[in-house]
Amino acid sequence: MQAWPNPRRPQKRWRLGMGSPQQVILVSLLAALLIVALVGLFATWPALASSQAGAPYKEIVVEPGDTLWEMAISFGRPDLDPRRIVWEIQQFNHLTGNCLYPGQVLRIPRRILPER
């Protein structure tokens, strides 16, 4: 037999009240913690974005007359074949050819740079 709800007895409904003092304190602390974390994240975001010391690449601005081959010779590790370095730069920057433009920013992978 199926039990039907009694129409005379009010059904339990969710109340949107303040709750117990412990719940209010817990929710307030969690909100404050979230705000502090977000403020800290956004305050350090520019420093993280501009810091290249830990980045896996070094940014180079292309000058007039620069070629990938010259960059491979001047920036690459001496123990690596320059053809491999050119290929790495092309792959890392999603280049399909050898055309470079003055002012273009290239990212040189740190794994091909000489260690200091």
RODO-2510 file (C-alpha; in nm, 4 decimals, decimal comma):
residues 116
     n   res          X          Y          Z
     1     m     0,0000     0,0000     0,0000
     2     q     0,1293     0,3435    -0,0922
     3     a     0,1314     0,6156     0,1687
     4     w    -0,0097     0,9435     0,0459
     5     p     0,0865     1,2689     0,2101
     6     n    -0,1698     1,3932     0,4567
     7     p    -0,3188     1,7144     0,3124
     8     r    -0,3920     1,8456     0,6616
     9     r    -0,0329     1,8126     0,7783
    10     p     0,2011     2,0761     0,6299
    11     q     0,4921     1,9380     0,4339
    12     k     0,8491     2,0104     0,5409
    13     r     0,9990     2,2774     0,3208
    14     w     1,3443     2,4170     0,3027
    15     r     1,3694     2,7378     0,4923
    16     l     1,6029     3,0077     0,3790
    17     g     1,6883     3,1433     0,7176
    18     m     2,0029     3,2579     0,8868
    19     g     2,0620     2,9208     1,0465
    20     s     2,2512     2,8588     1,3642
    21     p     2,5226     3,0982     1,4785
    22     q     2,7846     2,8321     1,4008
    23     q     2,6663     2,8116     1,0384
    24     v     2,6774     3,1889     1,0022
    25     i     3,0318     3,2014     1,1397
    26     l     3,1475     2,9151     0,9154
    27     v     3,0000     3,0690     0,6003
    28     s     3,1490     3,4088     0,6908
    29     l     3,4949     3,2599     0,7443
    30     l     3,4795     3,0684     0,4168
    31     a     3,3713     3,3824     0,2287
    32     a     3,6531     3,5850     0,3879
    33     l     3,9079     3,3141     0,3022
    34     l     3,7882     3,3076    -0,0578
    35     i     3,8144     3,6864    -0,0857
    36     v     4,1667     3,6889     0,0591
    37     a     4,2752     3,4130    -0,1798
    38     l     4,1328     3,5936    -0,4831
    39     v     4,2882     3,9265    -0,3851
    40     g     4,6248     3,7571    -0,3359
    41     l     4,6007     3,5822    -0,6713
    42     f     4,5115     3,8969    -0,8640
    43     a     4,7720     4,1045    -0,6792
    44     t     5,0535     3,8685    -0,7848
    45     w     4,9189     3,7956    -1,1342
    46     p     5,1178     4,0709    -1,3152
    47     a     5,4372     3,9673    -1,1400
    48     l     5,3823     3,6061    -1,2410
    49     a     5,3044     3,6988    -1,5999
    50     s     5,6040     3,9301    -1,6433
    51     s     5,8527     3,7095    -1,4628
    52     q     6,0414     3,5066    -1,7198
    53     a     6,3007     3,3644    -1,4856
    54     g     6,0968     3,0501    -1,4336
    55     a     5,9387     3,0495    -1,7789
    56     p     6,0315     2,7628    -2,0127
    57     y     6,1310     3,0148    -2,2788
    58     k     6,3128     3,3417    -2,3414
    59     e     6,1445     3,6091    -2,5519
    60     i     6,3435     3,7622    -2,8364
    61     v     6,2270     4,0580    -3,0470
    62     v     6,3139     4,0133    -3,4145
    63     e     6,5292     4,2936    -3,5570
    64     p     6,5496     4,3837    -3,9270
    65     g     6,7702     4,1321    -4,1062
    66     d     6,7429     3,8593    -3,8390
    67     t     6,7089     3,5014    -3,9597
    68     l     6,6292     3,1782    -3,7791
    69     w     6,9693     3,0424    -3,8741
    70     e     7,1513     3,3403    -3,7170
    71     m     6,9380     3,3048    -3,4034
    72     a     7,0225     2,9354    -3,3866
    73     i     7,3931     3,0138    -3,4092
    74     s     7,3894     3,3047    -3,1612
    75     f     7,1337     3,1803    -2,9035
    76     g     7,1586     2,8027    -2,9320
    77     r     7,3719     2,5633    -2,7359
    78     p     7,7016     2,4884    -2,9107
    79     d     7,6561     2,1128    -2,8673
    80     l     7,3310     2,1140    -3,0713
    81     d     7,3036     2,1108    -3,4488
    82     p     7,1777     2,4538    -3,5710
    83     r     6,9213     2,2761    -3,7911
    84     r     6,7736     2,1183    -3,4792
    85     i     6,7642     2,4578    -3,3057
    86     v     6,5872     2,6193    -3,6044
    87     w     6,3336     2,3353    -3,6005
    88     e     6,2797     2,3739    -3,2237
    89     i     6,2197     2,7498    -3,2599
    90     q     5,9761     2,6898    -3,5465
    91     q     5,7849     2,4246    -3,3516
    92     f     5,7777     2,6249    -3,0291
    93     n     5,6423     2,9357    -3,2074
    94     h     5,4107     2,7503    -3,4481
    95     l     5,5969     2,8849    -3,7515
    96     t     5,5297     2,7165    -4,0856
    97     g     5,8161     2,8795    -4,2737
    98     n     6,1310     3,0844    -4,2318
    99     c     5,9742     3,4315    -4,2642
   100     l     6,0391     3,6643    -3,9736
   101     y     5,9143     4,0201    -3,9372
   102     p     6,0831     4,3065    -3,7502
   103     g     5,9136     4,3526    -3,4149
   104     q     5,7882     3,9939    -3,4067
   105     v     5,8352     3,8302    -3,0662
   106     l     5,9797     3,4810    -3,0734
   107     r     5,9996     3,2476    -2,7789
   108     i     6,3239     3,0550    -2,7593
   109     p     6,2896     2,7335    -2,5542
   110     r     6,5247     2,7292    -2,2557
   111     r     6,6245     2,3690    -2,3336
   112     i     6,8167     2,4902    -2,6402
   113     l     6,9794     2,7894    -2,4686
   114     p     7,3284     2,7533    -2,3230
   115     e     7,3322     2,7031    -1,9470
   116     r     7,4827     2,9858    -1,7460
***
